[in-house]
Each structure stands twice: as structure tokens, then as C-alpha cells.
Amino acid sequence: MKLAITGKGGVGKTTLASTLARLYADEGRTVLAADVDPDANLGLALGLSQEEVDSIVPISKMRTLVEERTGATDANRFYKLNPYVADIPEKYSKDINGVKLLVMGTVDVGGSGCVCPEHVMLKSILAALTFRKDDVVIMDMEAGLEHLGRGTASNMDQFIVVIEPGARSVQTYRNVKRLAKDLGVKQVRVVANKVRDESDEAFVRSAIPAEDLLGCIHYNPDIINADRQGKSPYDFSPEAIEEIRKIKAILDREEN
């Protein structure tokens, strides 16, 4: 199972990504969760402490590693477009609650010189993850899909856009669907989060085609409390876990 979970900041995509990761890990599956969001907080949602999260150096910031694999240095403007990265998920991931967390990071265009080697590294790693045949790979993305190349995107089993019941979130879903189509992805699904009542659910169902809607996660104070404390929502909210478990069941049926 290969899932790319995207959406605007604050909509709850990390809650969905982390809970799915832990549900699969509890089944004994090998799960690799890649944090590809510049605002990296997947580690906290999986159960790491703030101190542990702060100690993780994102792959994009490992200058020596990037130079070693791409051949790019201050003195060498030429670099490999297909660096060897197959060993990176095992070497640089952090185990937490049965999930291997790989923090990818992002590339700062301003002030970091040529960004191309870092981009090449990130894209190569993401592509390698899609070929982990028997593993569950969950990518916590930002709203854009810039890190994904055509081949990588087309290897994903599901693109899931997390939205809130609002016009701006629906527009994000439409933008992602358009971008995904350009990358050769035929199906983009939606999970509606922070649904408060029947009117919210009715809005979502009126705006999202039925075949694209995986399900709803209702507004839950336990999730807010977990976030405030920097804890995993998996350990705080049985109700949210059950709603996400139903979404997972749909994904599992489609995988099989």
C-alpha cells in the first residue's frame, strides 16, 4: 500500500497519516512514514517527544550525504541525476511505535545555493519508496506535489486530500486532482476532517463526487488536546481511530 496524503496546513492530514501508519503497524505490517511537509510534525503525531523530534536532521539538510550521493560540491557543478538511495530509508529512519519515520525536509531556495542536488535526492528517495513492494508507505505531503515526478506519482496506490467543510478546502482538492492528472494519476480521494454536524457533512457530499469521498472524521476535542500536548492522537481518541479504521478498511479492500 502506497499512500500520498496531502492538503492545506491545519486540515488534519498528519492526524490521518499518523493514525493510518499506526493501525497498519499494529497489524504487523512494515510501515514507513515519510514526512515531506516543510512544517514537519509527523514525528509528534506518531508519538515522539518534542526533544526527539528536534534531534532529527531532515535528509535535505544532510549536506555531506547529499554531496556523497549526488557528487555535487562547491567545486563541482555536475551531479548525478539518479543517485543511489535504496539504503537511506533503513539507515536514516527512526522507529516509533512500530513505524519507521523518515523526515525528508524541504529545500530553501533563497540562500542555499543550487537547490538541484537536494531536489534530486528527495525525488530519488520518494521514487525508491514506491518500489518497496510488500511495505506500507505513507507520505505526509504539503498541498503541492512538487516533490513527486511522473513515475513516482503513478506508482502511488492512492492520493488522499484531507479537507475541511469549506470552499477553500474543496478548491485545494480540485487543484490537487488537476496536478495529479498531469502526473498520470487517475484517482484522487478525499477525507473530510473536522466535520461538526449534518450540515457540514451535507456540504462535503454536495461538493465532492461520491466515488472520491473515502469518509469523514468528525470534530473531536480529544484530537485538539493531543495536539496541544504534542502527543499522538492515536493514544487519545478511540472515536477518531474508529472512523479512520473504517477509511482504512475501504483502502484495504481496494488493495486486495
C-alpha positions as protocol buffer text, in pm:
chain_id: "A"
residue {
  index: 1
  type: MET
  ca { x: 0 y: 0 z: 0 }
}
residue {
  index: 2
  type: LYS
  ca { x: 144 y: 336 z: -109 }
}
residue {
  index: 3
  type: LEU
  ca { x: -45 y: 646 z: 10 }
}
residue {
  index: 4
  type: ALA
  ca { x: 27 y: 1014 z: -52 }
}
residue {
  index: 5
  type: ILE
  ca { x: -172 y: 1230 z: 190 }
}
residue {
  index: 6
  type: THR
  ca { x: -197 y: 1599 z: 111 }
}
residue {
  index: 7
  type: GLY
  ca { x: -395 y: 1911 z: 199 }
}
residue {
  index: 8
  type: LYS
  ca { x: -351 y: 2264 z: 323 }
}
residue {
  index: 9
  type: GLY
  ca { x: -182 y: 2325 z: 657 }
}
residue {
  index: 10
  type: GLY
  ca { x: -400 y: 2267 z: 961 }
}
residue {
  index: 11
  type: VAL
  ca { x: -667 y: 2050 z: 799 }
}
residue {
  index: 12
  type: GLY
  ca { x: -555 y: 1734 z: 979 }
}
residue {
  index: 13
  type: LYS
  ca { x: -361 y: 1538 z: 720 }
}
residue {
  index: 14
  type: THR
  ca { x: -92 y: 1448 z: 974 }
}
residue {
  index: 15
  type: THR
  ca { x: -359 y: 1310 z: 1209 }
}
residue {
  index: 16
  type: LEU
  ca { x: -482 y: 1085 z: 928 }
}
residue {
  index: 17
  type: ALA
  ca { x: -131 y: 986 z: 815 }
}
residue {
  index: 18
  type: SER
  ca { x: -7 y: 901 z: 1163 }
}
residue {
  index: 19
  type: THR
  ca { x: -318 y: 707 z: 1264 }
}
residue {
  index: 20
  type: LEU
  ca { x: -318 y: 501 z: 943 }
}
residue {
  index: 21
  type: ALA
  ca { x: 53 y: 430 z: 996 }
}
residue {
  index: 22
  type: ARG
  ca { x: -3 y: 303 z: 1348 }
}
residue {
  index: 23
  type: LEU
  ca { x: -308 y: 98 z: 1251 }
}
residue {
  index: 24
  type: TYR
  ca { x: -105 y: -80 z: 984 }
}
residue {
  index: 25
  type: ALA
  ca { x: 190 y: -124 z: 1222 }
}
residue {
  index: 26
  type: ASP
  ca { x: -41 y: -282 z: 1481 }
}
residue {
  index: 27
  type: GLU
  ca { x: -127 y: -546 z: 1219 }
}
residue {
  index: 28
  type: GLY
  ca { x: 239 y: -637 z: 1191 }
}
residue {
  index: 29
  type: ARG
  ca { x: 291 y: -468 z: 855 }
}
residue {
  index: 30
  type: THR
  ca { x: 623 y: -298 z: 780 }
}
residue {
  index: 31
  type: VAL
  ca { x: 531 y: 71 z: 772 }
}
residue {
  index: 32
  type: LEU
  ca { x: 747 y: 356 z: 651 }
}
residue {
  index: 33
  type: ALA
  ca { x: 608 y: 706 z: 706 }
}
residue {
  index: 34
  type: ALA
  ca { x: 778 y: 985 z: 512 }
}
residue {
  index: 35
  type: ASP
  ca { x: 732 y: 1341 z: 636 }
}
residue {
  index: 36
  type: VAL
  ca { x: 753 y: 1555 z: 322 }
}
residue {
  index: 37
  type: ASP
  ca { x: 581 y: 1861 z: 470 }
}
residue {
  index: 38
  type: PRO
  ca { x: 807 y: 2163 z: 538 }
}
residue {
  index: 39
  type: ASP
  ca { x: 619 y: 2203 z: 868 }
}
residue {
  index: 40
  type: ALA
  ca { x: 734 y: 1860 z: 981 }
}
residue {
  index: 41
  type: ASN
  ca { x: 531 y: 1731 z: 1275 }
}
residue {
  index: 42
  type: LEU
  ca { x: 457 y: 1372 z: 1179 }
}
residue {
  index: 43
  type: GLY
  ca { x: 703 y: 1257 z: 1446 }
}
residue {
  index: 44
  type: LEU
  ca { x: 498 y: 1415 z: 1724 }
}
residue {
  index: 45
  type: ALA
  ca { x: 178 y: 1264 z: 1583 }
}
residue {
  index: 46
  type: LEU
  ca { x: 340 y: 919 z: 1582 }
}
residue {
  index: 47
  type: GLY
  ca { x: 443 y: 950 z: 1947 }
}
residue {
  index: 48
  type: LEU
  ca { x: 789 y: 1107 z: 1959 }
}
residue {
  index: 49
  type: SER
  ca { x: 865 y: 1371 z: 2220 }
}
residue {
  index: 50
  type: GLN
  ca { x: 945 y: 1727 z: 2114 }
}
residue {
  index: 51
  type: GLU
  ca { x: 1307 y: 1671 z: 2212 }
}
residue {
  index: 52
  type: GLU
  ca { x: 1329 y: 1361 z: 1993 }
}
residue {
  index: 53
  type: VAL
  ca { x: 1171 y: 1547 z: 1701 }
}
residue {
  index: 54
  type: ASP
  ca { x: 1412 y: 1838 z: 1743 }
}
residue {
  index: 55
  type: SER
  ca { x: 1708 y: 1598 z: 1729 }
}
residue {
  index: 56
  type: ILE
  ca { x: 1615 y: 1466 z: 1382 }
}
residue {
  index: 57
  type: VAL
  ca { x: 1808 y: 1618 z: 1091 }
}
residue {
  index: 58
  type: PRO
  ca { x: 1597 y: 1612 z: 772 }
}
residue {
  index: 59
  type: ILE
  ca { x: 1751 y: 1436 z: 473 }
}
residue {
  index: 60
  type: SER
  ca { x: 1751 y: 1760 z: 271 }
}
residue {
  index: 61
  type: LYS
  ca { x: 1976 y: 1920 z: 536 }
}
residue {
  index: 62
  type: MET
  ca { x: 2234 y: 1640 z: 541 }
}
residue {
  index: 63
  type: ARG
  ca { x: 2484 y: 1822 z: 325 }
}
residue {
  index: 64
  type: THR
  ca { x: 2754 y: 1556 z: 346 }
}
residue {
  index: 65
  type: LEU
  ca { x: 2508 y: 1283 z: 247 }
}
residue {
  index: 66
  type: VAL
  ca { x: 2376 y: 1487 z: -46 }
}
residue {
  index: 67
  type: GLU
  ca { x: 2730 y: 1555 z: -167 }
}
residue {
  index: 68
  type: GLU
  ca { x: 2831 y: 1190 z: -125 }
}
residue {
  index: 69
  type: ARG
  ca { x: 2533 y: 1052 z: -320 }
}
residue {
  index: 70
  type: THR
  ca { x: 2500 y: 1316 z: -593 }
}
residue {
  index: 71
  type: GLY
  ca { x: 2865 y: 1414 z: -632 }
}
residue {
  index: 72
  type: ALA
  ca { x: 2770 y: 1781 z: -603 }
}
residue {
  index: 73
  type: THR
  ca { x: 3018 y: 2001 z: -415 }
}
residue {
  index: 74
  type: ASP
  ca { x: 3108 y: 2368 z: -411 }
}
residue {
  index: 75
  type: ALA
  ca { x: 3383 y: 2285 z: -659 }
}
residue {
  index: 76
  type: ASN
  ca { x: 3177 y: 2051 z: -879 }
}
residue {
  index: 77
  type: ARG
  ca { x: 2871 y: 2186 z: -1056 }
}
residue {
  index: 78
  type: PHE
  ca { x: 2789 y: 1848 z: -1210 }
}
residue {
  index: 79
  type: TYR
  ca { x: 2598 y: 1583 z: -1017 }
}
residue {
  index: 80
  type: LYS
  ca { x: 2420 y: 1251 z: -1058 }
}
residue {
  index: 81
  type: LEU
  ca { x: 2055 y: 1264 z: -1158 }
}
residue {
  index: 82
  type: ASN
  ca { x: 1995 y: 910 z: -1027 }
}
residue {
  index: 83
  type: PRO
  ca { x: 2191 y: 880 z: -701 }
}
residue {
  index: 84
  type: TYR
  ca { x: 2191 y: 555 z: -505 }
}
residue {
  index: 85
  type: VAL
  ca { x: 1933 y: 595 z: -227 }
}
residue {
  index: 86
  type: ALA
  ca { x: 1791 y: 245 z: -167 }
}
residue {
  index: 87
  type: ASP
  ca { x: 1964 y: 216 z: 171 }
}
residue {
  index: 88
  type: ILE
  ca { x: 1856 y: 555 z: 304 }
}
residue {
  index: 89
  type: PRO
  ca { x: 1511 y: 460 z: 445 }
}
residue {
  index: 90
  type: GLU
  ca { x: 1666 y: 192 z: 665 }
}
residue {
  index: 91
  type: LYS
  ca { x: 1975 y: 390 z: 765 }
}
residue {
  index: 92
  type: TYR
  ca { x: 1811 y: 722 z: 844 }
}
residue {
  index: 93
  type: SER
  ca { x: 1460 y: 637 z: 963 }
}
residue {
  index: 94
  type: LYS
  ca { x: 1361 y: 648 z: 1330 }
}
residue {
  index: 95
  type: ASP
  ca { x: 1150 y: 370 z: 1481 }
}
residue {
  index: 96
  type: ILE
  ca { x: 847 y: 479 z: 1683 }
}
residue {
  index: 97
  type: ASN
  ca { x: 552 y: 260 z: 1784 }
}
residue {
  index: 98
  type: GLY
  ca { x: 629 y: 11 z: 1508 }
}
residue {
  index: 99
  type: VAL
  ca { x: 657 y: 278 z: 1236 }
}
residue {
  index: 100
  type: LYS
  ca { x: 978 y: 380 z: 1060 }
}
residue {
  index: 101
  type: LEU
  ca { x: 975 y: 762 z: 1031 }
}
residue {
  index: 102
  type: LEU
  ca { x: 1181 y: 927 z: 757 }
}
residue {
  index: 103
  type: VAL
  ca { x: 1193 y: 1307 z: 775 }
}
residue {
  index: 104
  type: MET
  ca { x: 1260 y: 1436 z: 426 }
}
residue {
  index: 105
  type: GLY
  ca { x: 1258 y: 1811 z: 485 }
}
residue {
  index: 106
  type: THR
  ca { x: 1240 y: 2074 z: 217 }
}
residue {
  index: 107
  type: VAL
  ca { x: 1476 y: 2292 z: 17 }
}
residue {
  index: 108
  type: ASP
  ca { x: 1511 y: 2663 z: 85 }
}
residue {
  index: 109
  type: VAL
  ca { x: 1555 y: 2832 z: -250 }
}
residue {
  index: 110
  type: GLY
  ca { x: 1695 y: 3151 z: -105 }
}
residue {
  index: 111
  type: GLY
  ca { x: 2039 y: 3138 z: 49 }
}
residue {
  index: 112
  type: SER
  ca { x: 2111 y: 2768 z: -3 }
}
residue {
  index: 113
  type: GLY
  ca { x: 2288 y: 2795 z: -336 }
}
residue {
  index: 114
  type: CYS
  ca { x: 2195 y: 2550 z: -609 }
}
residue {
  index: 115
  type: VAL
  ca { x: 1889 y: 2361 z: -491 }
}
residue {
  index: 116
  type: CYS
  ca { x: 1904 y: 2096 z: -764 }
}
residue {
  index: 117
  type: PRO
  ca { x: 2109 y: 1825 z: -583 }
}
residue {
  index: 118
  type: GLU
  ca { x: 1876 y: 1837 z: -281 }
}
residue {
  index: 119
  type: HIS
  ca { x: 1570 y: 1811 z: -504 }
}
residue {
  index: 120
  type: VAL
  ca { x: 1727 y: 1521 z: -690 }
}
residue {
  index: 121
  type: MET
  ca { x: 1788 y: 1341 z: -360 }
}
residue {
  index: 122
  type: LEU
  ca { x: 1434 y: 1392 z: -233 }
}
residue {
  index: 123
  type: LYS
  ca { x: 1274 y: 1283 z: -559 }
}
residue {
  index: 124
  type: SER
  ca { x: 1500 y: 979 z: -583 }
}
residue {
  index: 125
  type: ILE
  ca { x: 1414 y: 870 z: -229 }
}
residue {
  index: 126
  type: LEU
  ca { x: 1040 y: 912 z: -285 }
}
residue {
  index: 127
  type: ALA
  ca { x: 1067 y: 713 z: -607 }
}
residue {
  index: 128
  type: ALA
  ca { x: 1254 y: 436 z: -424 }
}
residue {
  index: 129
  type: LEU
  ca { x: 983 y: 420 z: -158 }
}
residue {
  index: 130
  type: THR
  ca { x: 718 y: 338 z: -417 }
}
residue {
  index: 131
  type: PHE
  ca { x: 909 y: 22 z: -510 }
}
residue {
  index: 132
  type: ARG
  ca { x: 900 y: -125 z: -157 }
}
residue {
  index: 133
  type: LYS
  ca { x: 663 y: -396 z: -276 }
}
residue {
  index: 134
  type: ASP
  ca { x: 540 y: -551 z: 48 }
}
residue {
  index: 135
  type: ASP
  ca { x: 562 y: -243 z: 271 }
}
residue {
  index: 136
  type: VAL
  ca { x: 306 y: 19 z: 362 }
}
residue {
  index: 137
  type: VAL
  ca { x: 442 y: 361 z: 263 }
}
residue {
  index: 138
  type: ILE
  ca { x: 259 y: 672 z: 381 }
}
residue {
  index: 139
  type: MET
  ca { x: 377 y: 1013 z: 261 }
}
residue {
  index: 140
  type: ASP
  ca { x: 262 y: 1317 z: 459 }
}
residue {
  index: 141
  type: MET
  ca { x: 282 y: 1580 z: 185 }
}
residue {
  index: 142
  type: GLU
  ca { x: 226 y: 1954 z: 163 }
}
residue {
  index: 143
  type: ALA
  ca { x: -60 y: 2081 z: -54 }
}
residue {
  index: 144
  type: GLY
  ca { x: 156 y: 2087 z: -367 }
}
residue {
  index: 145
  type: LEU
  ca { x: 302 y: 1783 z: -539 }
}
residue {
  index: 146
  type: GLU
  ca { x: 633 y: 1935 z: -644 }
}
residue {
  index: 147
  type: HIS
  ca { x: 843 y: 1655 z: -494 }
}
residue {
  index: 148
  type: LEU
  ca { x: 668 y: 1387 z: -698 }
}
residue {
  index: 149
  type: GLY
  ca { x: 780 y: 1309 z: -1052 }
}
residue {
  index: 150
  type: ARG
  ca { x: 555 y: 1144 z: -1308 }
}
residue {
  index: 151
  type: GLY
  ca { x: 685 y: 793 z: -1248 }
}
residue {
  index: 152
  type: THR
  ca { x: 673 y: 825 z: -869 }
}
residue {
  index: 153
  type: ALA
  ca { x: 319 y: 964 z: -864 }
}
residue {
  index: 154
  type: SER
  ca { x: 182 y: 700 z: -1098 }
}
residue {
  index: 155
  type: ASN
  ca { x: 319 y: 428 z: -865 }
}
residue {
  index: 156
  type: MET
  ca { x: 110 y: 550 z: -571 }
}
residue {
  index: 157
  type: ASP
  ca { x: -198 y: 344 z: -485 }
}
residue {
  index: 158
  type: GLN
  ca { x: -393 y: 639 z: -351 }
}
residue {
  index: 159
  type: PHE
  ca { x: -374 y: 1018 z: -344 }
}
residue {
  index: 160
  type: ILE
  ca { x: -577 y: 1134 z: -45 }
}
residue {
  index: 161
  type: VAL
  ca { x: -665 y: 1501 z: 3 }
}
residue {
  index: 162
  type: VAL
  ca { x: -772 y: 1593 z: 356 }
}
residue {
  index: 163
  type: ILE
  ca { x: -1021 y: 1879 z: 356 }
}
residue {
  index: 164
  type: GLU
  ca { x: -1236 y: 2074 z: 599 }
}
residue {
  index: 165
  type: PRO
  ca { x: -1602 y: 2153 z: 522 }
}
residue {
  index: 166
  type: GLY
  ca { x: -1531 y: 2477 z: 337 }
}
residue {
  index: 167
  type: ALA
  ca { x: -1493 y: 2620 z: -12 }
}
residue {
  index: 168
  type: ARG
  ca { x: -1117 y: 2679 z: 15 }
}
residue {
  index: 169
  type: SER
  ca { x: -1050 y: 2319 z: 111 }
}
residue {
  index: 170
  type: VAL
  ca { x: -1266 y: 2197 z: -177 }
}
residue {
  index: 171
  type: GLN
  ca { x: -1063 y: 2417 z: -411 }
}
residue {
  index: 172
  type: THR
  ca { x: -743 y: 2256 z: -279 }
}
residue {
  index: 173
  type: TYR
  ca { x: -887 y: 1914 z: -365 }
}
residue {
  index: 174
  type: ARG
  ca { x: -964 y: 2031 z: -719 }
}
residue {
  index: 175
  type: ASN
  ca { x: -614 y: 2175 z: -759 }
}
residue {
  index: 176
  type: VAL
  ca { x: -451 y: 1854 z: -638 }
}
residue {
  index: 177
  type: LYS
  ca { x: -672 y: 1649 z: -868 }
}
residue {
  index: 178
  type: ARG
  ca { x: -562 y: 1863 z: -1163 }
}
residue {
  index: 179
  type: LEU
  ca { x: -194 y: 1837 z: -1069 }
}
residue {
  index: 180
  type: ALA
  ca { x: -222 y: 1463 z: -1010 }
}
residue {
  index: 181
  type: LYS
  ca { x: -379 y: 1413 z: -1352 }
}
residue {
  index: 182
  type: ASP
  ca { x: -81 y: 1591 z: -1507 }
}
residue {
  index: 183
  type: LEU
  ca { x: 141 y: 1338 z: -1328 }
}
residue {
  index: 184
  type: GLY
  ca { x: -52 y: 1041 z: -1463 }
}
residue {
  index: 185
  type: VAL
  ca { x: -259 y: 972 z: -1150 }
}
residue {
  index: 186
  type: LYS
  ca { x: -613 y: 869 z: -1233 }
}
residue {
  index: 187
  type: GLN
  ca { x: -775 y: 867 z: -890 }
}
residue {
  index: 188
  type: VAL
  ca { x: -766 y: 1125 z: -611 }
}
residue {
  index: 189
  type: ARG
  ca { x: -968 y: 1055 z: -298 }
}
residue {
  index: 190
  type: VAL
  ca { x: -1092 y: 1281 z: -19 }
}
residue {
  index: 191
  type: VAL
  ca { x: -1124 y: 1254 z: 358 }
}
residue {
  index: 192
  type: ALA
  ca { x: -1326 y: 1530 z: 523 }
}
residue {
  index: 193
  type: ASN
  ca { x: -1196 y: 1623 z: 868 }
}
residue {
  index: 194
  type: LYS
  ca { x: -1338 y: 1840 z: 1149 }
}
residue {
  index: 195
  type: VAL
  ca { x: -1693 y: 1766 z: 1039 }
}
residue {
  index: 196
  type: ARG
  ca { x: -1918 y: 1915 z: 1309 }
}
residue {
  index: 197
  type: ASP
  ca { x: -2273 y: 1821 z: 1215 }
}
residue {
  index: 198
  type: GLU
  ca { x: -2510 y: 1705 z: 942 }
}
residue {
  index: 199
  type: SER
  ca { x: -2490 y: 2036 z: 756 }
}
residue {
  index: 200
  type: ASP
  ca { x: -2110 y: 2004 z: 731 }
}
residue {
  index: 201
  type: GLU
  ca { x: -2143 y: 1650 z: 602 }
}
residue {
  index: 202
  type: ALA
  ca { x: -2412 y: 1756 z: 353 }
}
residue {
  index: 203
  type: PHE
  ca { x: -2182 y: 2031 z: 224 }
}
residue {
  index: 204
  type: VAL
  ca { x: -1897 y: 1785 z: 174 }
}
residue {
  index: 205
  type: ARG
  ca { x: -2118 y: 1535 z: -8 }
}
residue {
  index: 206
  type: SER
  ca { x: -2254 y: 1807 z: -234 }
}
residue {
  index: 207
  type: ALA
  ca { x: -1905 y: 1929 z: -326 }
}
residue {
  index: 208
  type: ILE
  ca { x: -1713 y: 1600 z: -361 }
}
residue {
  index: 209
  type: PRO
  ca { x: -1812 y: 1327 z: -608 }
}
residue {
  index: 210
  type: ALA
  ca { x: -1930 y: 1018 z: -420 }
}
residue {
  index: 211
  type: GLU
  ca { x: -1665 y: 798 z: -583 }
}
residue {
  index: 212
  type: ASP
  ca { x: -1390 y: 1027 z: -449 }
}
residue {
  index: 213
  type: LEU
  ca { x: -1509 y: 1051 z: -88 }
}
residue {
  index: 214
  type: LEU
  ca { x: -1348 y: 794 z: 142 }
}
residue {
  index: 215
  type: GLY
  ca { x: -1520 y: 915 z: 458 }
}
residue {
  index: 216
  type: CYS
  ca { x: -1549 y: 1177 z: 731 }
}
residue {
  index: 217
  type: ILE
  ca { x: -1368 y: 1235 z: 1058 }
}
residue {
  index: 218
  type: HIS
  ca { x: -1580 y: 1435 z: 1299 }
}
residue {
  index: 219
  type: TYR
  ca { x: -1460 y: 1729 z: 1507 }
}
residue {
  index: 220
  type: ASN
  ca { x: -1310 y: 1582 z: 1821 }
}
residue {
  index: 221
  type: PRO
  ca { x: -1178 y: 1774 z: 2126 }
}
residue {
  index: 222
  type: ASP
  ca { x: -953 y: 1477 z: 2210 }
}
residue {
  index: 223
  type: ILE
  ca { x: -758 y: 1539 z: 1888 }
}
residue {
  index: 224
  type: ILE
  ca { x: -718 y: 1907 z: 1980 }
}
residue {
  index: 225
  type: ASN
  ca { x: -596 y: 1812 z: 2328 }
}
residue {
  index: 226
  type: ALA
  ca { x: -345 y: 1565 z: 2186 }
}
residue {
  index: 227
  type: ASP
  ca { x: -209 y: 1833 z: 1954 }
}
residue {
  index: 228
  type: ARG
  ca { x: -178 y: 2086 z: 2238 }
}
residue {
  index: 229
  type: GLN
  ca { x: 22 y: 1836 z: 2441 }
}
residue {
  index: 230
  type: GLY
  ca { x: 236 y: 1726 z: 2146 }
}
residue {
  index: 231
  type: LYS
  ca { x: 105 y: 1371 z: 2177 }
}
residue {
  index: 232
  type: SER
  ca { x: -10 y: 1109 z: 1927 }
}
residue {
  index: 233
  type: PRO
  ca { x: -384 y: 1131 z: 1851 }
}
residue {
  index: 234
  type: TYR
  ca { x: -375 y: 750 z: 1835 }
}
residue {
  index: 235
  type: ASP
  ca { x: -333 y: 745 z: 2213 }
}
residue {
  index: 236
  type: PHE
  ca { x: -609 y: 997 z: 2286 }
}
residue {
  index: 237
  type: SER
  ca { x: -919 y: 938 z: 2077 }
}
residue {
  index: 238
  type: PRO
  ca { x: -1082 y: 595 z: 2031 }
}
residue {
  index: 239
  type: GLU
  ca { x: -1366 y: 760 z: 1836 }
}
residue {
  index: 240
  type: ALA
  ca { x: -1134 y: 914 z: 1576 }
}
residue {
  index: 241
  type: ILE
  ca { x: -937 y: 590 z: 1549 }
}
residue {
  index: 242
  type: GLU
  ca { x: -1258 y: 401 z: 1474 }
}
residue {
  index: 243
  type: GLU
  ca { x: -1355 y: 648 z: 1200 }
}
residue {
  index: 244
  type: ILE
  ca { x: -1010 y: 620 z: 1044 }
}
residue {
  index: 245
  type: ARG
  ca { x: -1022 y: 242 z: 1077 }
}
residue {
  index: 246
  type: LYS
  ca { x: -1333 y: 245 z: 853 }
}
residue {
  index: 247
  type: ILE
  ca { x: -1144 y: 454 z: 596 }
}
residue {
  index: 248
  type: LYS
  ca { x: -856 y: 206 z: 616 }
}
residue {
  index: 249
  type: ALA
  ca { x: -1100 y: -82 z: 555 }
}
residue {
  index: 250
  type: ILE
  ca { x: -1200 y: 77 z: 223 }
}
residue {
  index: 251
  type: LEU
  ca { x: -835 y: 117 z: 125 }
}
residue {
  index: 252
  type: ASP
  ca { x: -764 y: -244 z: 219 }
}
residue {
  index: 253
  type: ARG
  ca { x: -1050 y: -376 z: 7 }
}
residue {
  index: 254
  type: GLU
  ca { x: -923 y: -180 z: -292 }
}
residue {
  index: 255
  type: GLU
  ca { x: -567 y: -302 z: -233 }
}
residue {
  index: 256
  type: ASN
  ca { x: -687 y: -661 z: -249 }
}
